[in-house]
Amino acid sequence: MAMVHWVQMGERQYAILEGTSRAFARVSPQDGVWVVRWRYGPRRGQGATVKGVSLMQRMVMRWAEHNEARLRKLIPVESRPYDPPSALERYFYDAIWPGYVPASRCPRRASREVTDPVPP
């Protein structure tokens, strides 16, 4: 069974399949009805409208259950694009500035996961 997480940003709600990195559908209000926009999903259902948000969410979740394998192929998995610096690179970086890691080797997500804290 597919596990769908709902993330709310303002009035919009995004459906994210567990283990993937992006939302595959967006549910948002428009003129008193709820509209679904598919990023990875059926082309025919683009812009389908329903009165209640919970009904729309159930429709999106039911579609995800039946198409889980296809969604997992389409949506890229979360990955770490850069490896931490090697021992040789760290040696040269420390010669320039102790604890320095260039931005190209330390993406934003990984900045929270620093393994070697800089000594005071």
Secondary structure by P-SEA (a helix, b strand, c coil): cbbbbbbbcccbbbbbccccccccbbbbbcccbbbbbbccccccccccccccaaaaaaaaaaaaaacaaaaaacccccccccccccaaaaaaaaaacccccccccccccccccccccccc
